[in-house]
Structures are given as C-alpha cells and as structure tokens.
C-alpha cells in the first residue's frame, strides 16, 4: 500500500500573474481511496496539518532605494502591489518575497534605511504571514549580515496546510551558489517527507541554466535539483530575472515572478542585457505579481494549484505621484 | 703555417655558428612551449580589455588582476570559473576548441553595476 501511495502525485500548484507578482492556488489531487486517506494522514503527521486548499502570493525584486534610470518610479510599483494584494477577493494565506527587497548600498546605514522602508511598505499588507529570501542586492556585499539583522535567517523551512515550503539562499556567498553547508541542510530537511509530499521551494536566482551569460543561473543548481528531483509534487519559485517565466524540468515546475521595478526583455530575442526602456504612458508595463490559488474543493482528483500571471494596467497617470493602476482581472 | 691558421679559424667559426644555431632552436622551442599570456584587469564594473581574440586550438594563459574588490570570471562553455582577489593575480590556461563569441561575466557580486560587468572572448 505504501508503495502505491508513494507512486502517486497528490498535489499540484498552478498560478498566474496578477500584475505585480503571482497568485498561486494549491490544491490536492486526492481521490476518495483508502490510499489517499493514508496519504492524508501521513502528510498530517509529517507536516502538522492535513493537505488543504489555500492561496498565496509571490512578490519579487522591489529594489527599494533604486532610483532610475531606467525606471524613475522608486517604490511606487511595490506600493501598488501591496494595494493589489489587499484588494484580492480573499486575503492570501501567505506572501512570499523572492529576493532583492532592496537595492544595495555600500553605506551600511543607508542600506539599513532601505530595509526599514521595505518593512514599512510590506507591513501595510493585510496578510502578515510574509516569508522572505534575500537577493544579491540585499546580501551579496556583506554575506547577508544586514539581511539577518532585519529579516532573520536567509534559508529555512516551514509547513502550511500540508505543504512544505523551503527558502533557499543562492546569493549570500557572493557567487550564484547555494553551497555545501546549505545543501547538507536541505537533505536533512527533506529526509522526513515521502516522495509525494507537496514541496514549494522559493529562492532568488533560477536553479537551472536559464541564461548563464546574464547570470541567470545557480552554479550548484544541478546538485540542488538532484536532491529535490525525487519529489513528485515540486514547485520552484524565483525572481531575479525581472520577467515572467515558466519552465517544467522533470517533476519540477519553475516559475519566475515579474519584478516591481524595471523589467528585462526575453533573452532569446535580444543580444544585450539591458532593461526595457521606461514607458511613461505605461509606467508599470511588464511589472507584476504572481498569485497561487486553490480552485477545487480539496477532495476531487482534478484539484490543483492554479498559477496566475497578470500584468498591471494603467488607469491614470499624471506624473510620478499620480500613478494609479488597476488590475485587468485579479481573479482570472 | 698560414694554412693551419686558416683551418683553425674556420673550425672555431663553425663551432660558434653551430652553438648559435642550437641556442636559437632551443629558444624557439621554449617560446613555443610557453602559451601566450593575455593580461585582463577587473575593476568595477568592467574588464580591460573588453574583447580578446583567441585562435581555436591555441593554448593561452589569462592573467587576471583586480584593481579594487573581489571579482569573478565565469564562462561556462569555456570552463572558466575563477575568483580574482585584489593583490593576488590569478592565472588560468585554456585551449578553446569551439569557435564563437563567449560572453564572460563577473559572477562575484561587486556592487550596483555588477549585473552588467562582462567581456567577450572571441574564438576564431
């Protein structure tokens, strides 16, 4: 029976951008069989909660403290993202932030002020279950010292509604890597879970070679994915590339969220790594939020996460202080 | 007497020429054994020179130095993955086997402009 259970996929995550990040839906793929019930009980024992539907949001790359060119908007897209998350029909259970909360400064006091400003803006979200990982602009210069002072550890794990979340740090060693110490921790962390456990990894850089010439990779990402590969219900969320992206590799689905400051173009279409030019008529063009949302009752076999990707649209723009934006449809 | 002196002169001159020839051969062999050295300097947020050209199959040594902070030197296809620490020149020898233009990046975060710190290695 146990083998039969372990061969089955029990949860999927899907999502879509909602303008300044992504809304995800998590829901189980469980039928009414005895095997499914045994699996639910196993996940309850291992994760502390039975698998249950829920939604969460991914935000990324606010770069608080950055002040163009190419993008003169400062924190306005981030502030708009907070408004958007607060306006969702149902408050998400969790908000994940996948790095580059702040733009780096060699003046420690200035960088500290930027981190405080990030916390002020994020603190306006109704959902205060916010989990963060650093980007290289947060932690690349000081090995994550200031990040830890303000936000806590750079890698950790937690459970929510039967899903195991893993925060991975691939920036604090200055190079794009996770490193042997964190890899050993990851193996220990995963050891208690069956291969069907729903796992969500969130990190800053992609864990695969998306575009190494643009530093869109993690040098030991193959080792990380080798540890994660046996897990059948695996979702990897990341930022860094300032654009929406989806890749499916083996069991893993990799999603990048849009950024909250200047976007990058598709590297398959341009030769040079240059941000998209600022468009004053569409100041939040290509910026967005990703939201994951459960779309089923939690017991039907077809249940799964939905991953939504929605770009912000402009309602009114009259100078830097006059930007107001609305979502096309946050529930799509 | 005069004839004997002439023979001796010819003998010593021949000896001298032979020594010079063998020395030249040895020097050339040593020169061929030593790969060409190309100096590359890293400084936030660029490399100098910004483009170098290598010949396919030619063995070269890149001597990397930093003028300010620690930088990286990374190009996966050419198996380049070095750290450049200020005051500690780093040498890496390679024999490229593939023609093309290879964007080589600093992959050790060095500040706000780090994301665009790169140079091009042309192999032809």
Interface residues (C-beta under 8 A of the other chain):
Chain A: X103 X104 X106 X136 X137 X140 X141 X171 X174 X175 X176 X209 X212 X213 X214 X215 X217 X219 X273
Chain B: X70 X72 X74 X75 X76 X81 X103 X105 X107 X108 X109 X111 X112 X114 X115 X116 X118
